[in-house]
Amino acid sequence: MEPVKPSSVTPSKNKLARTFAKVLHVRTLTGIAQADRPKNAKADANIKDDENMRSESFNKDDEELQKKMATEALLAKVFASISAVKASYAQLQHAQSPYEPDEIQAADQLVVSELKTLSELKRCYLNKQLDHPSPEREILAAESKELLSVAKTYEIMGKKLESQLRLKESEIIFLREKLEEANRQNRSIEKKLNQSGSLSVLDNLPISGLSPSHLATFMRQTVRYVRSFVKLMVNEMRSAGWDINASVNAITEQNVVYWNEDHKCFAIESFVCREMFDSFNSPNFSLPNESLPDKSELPQLFFARFNELKSMKAKEFLALKPRSAFAKFCRVKYLKLIHPKMESSFFGNLNHRNLVSSGEFPDTNFFTSFAEMAKKVWLLHCLAFSFEPQASIFKVEKECRFSEVYMESVNDEMPVEEESEPQVAFTVVPGFKIGKTVIQCQVFLSPNQGKKSHLNKAK
């Protein structure tokens, strides 16, 4: 049997199907193309509009950026010119001392030039002429100029400081030379005072050769030692945090007027002298249990004590004779003058007081200074009782009118109203009377509030 061929089976039907399929295919392609064509045109238009908008926005941003860069360039130029003006003005000032005309002229020209530049920048800003092909380069150039001007200003300041340093060094050298000269003069004066004072003049001098001038000279030496100890004590008070004003008010009248803050030390000196010279007019001098010979033999005894101690250091004498009358005097005066609270605040303990009470003596600068002061006061007492009749001390009451015969003021610069006499606020250092001779006491004066005219003989 032969197989059936495809062409022989329904040939007309197959041909019609192929024709129908071709027509449908063409119409379908035609429809799609017709439908797609307007849609693509609309998309192309939208894309073009977006591109135009983005281009306009980019151009606008670029324009704003250019304006911003131009403004920053202008400001950079302004700051650079201002820095240049400052540097030129600093150079102008520096060139005036020492005077350098060429440098002054050059600095003046630079100032004028930069001021013209600032004026031109102002004109450009007002006329809105800020466009520049390369603002970034202008900014860098302006910043570089500003940094150079700042560096120049610091360089000139450095030269000025070096000049001032050299000037200060020369002043220091000059003042150091003056200080050395003053120290030499002080040493010379001190040497003359010591040579003319009682310590040297009284060597090998018989008691019959004593005169009031010896006592006056030795009194001045004693006052120097008292003030040296007062200075040390005030320094200790300040180091310990003491209220100096309260301390001064506690030992003197609170209504005393101090025209100079340093004058408050006179109140402390008055307190020290009051304690150290207490019982000076008594032969026993704060030693009631000390036995003494007959009154006729007292001048020889005291003059011998004076000669025994005058050439020795107080510390050495105390170590050599810890039970002597002078050693007892040091113990009594130290325990009376230096309050336990004061010593505790100064040193944090009472070791000084405990040693002195037990019959020993501290080995410190503070006690050594006290002992040297006590030695001078003790020797002054011995010298006063070497005279016959003996010398006596006196002090001045508060509100007494000032008398140049009996008093010497420690605050002469106090302002005094017309037709007003100053009066005594307190006695700083007592005075001496030897027969008809008077050695002036030292007083602190205050404005007149009343008048008294009498002296008190100290105990």
C-alpha angles and dihedrals in degrees: 000000000000119000119250113256119224093230092059094057115084096326096176093053094053093051093050091051093052092050093049092048091052092051092049090048093052093047092047092052091045093051094049092048091048092047095046096047099073093041093056092049091054092050091049090054092050092049091051091050091050091050091050092049092048090049092050091047091049091049090049093050091046090051092050091048090051091050091048092049090048091051091049090049090052092049091047089053091049093052091044091053092047090051089048090052090051091049092048092048091049089051089049092053093045092052092057094069107069091019112245111173097189094052091045091053093048092049091048091053091050091052092050092046093052092046088055089050091053090049091052091049090052091052091050091051094049092047091043092236095150101129116121129165093229114025092164090061091047091053092050091047091050093048090049090051091048093051091049091051092049090049090050091050092052090046091054091046089051091052090048092050090048089052091049090047091053089048092050091047090053089048090050091051090048093047091045090054090049090049092050090048091049090049090051090050091047091051090048092049092045090049091051091047091051092046092049093039130093095266094067101024092052093055107120089351115144118232090248089065095062117120135179090255089067090054092046092051093048090046090059090051091051092052090054091055091046091053092047090056092044089054090052092048093049090050089052090049092052092046089052091051097250121167100240093195092054091046092051092048090050094058100036139032111293094223095064111124115224111197091187124041091222090059090076086079087069089065090054090045089052090053093049092048091047091056097039095047095042110129090009092141091057118088090224092053100204092330104102094170094053111112117224133189126244118306092252090060097047098091092056092045094051094043089052090051089049094053092044095057106026096084098043133080113251091234092054093047093049091051091048097044110020092164097049124119090255091053090052089048091053092051094049095047095044094051090047098043101041110058117212091241090052093050092045092052092046099048106011092243144046098247093125092052094045093051093047092048091051093053098261132108128231118243097222136118091244095056092040089056090048092048092052090051091047090050091056092049091047092049090047088055091048091049092047091053091047088074121083110247090025124241118254133202127231137189133201125245122237116273094022113144115252118263122186090206095064104018143056119196121229092195106048092156091069109127111245124196120231115272089015127114120211118240134207117268094182141331113259101184123011122240131228136235121199109177104300094344118101125198106199121245120225117242139181112232131214135180115292116268100155142344132255127161113193137099128220123222108227119234 
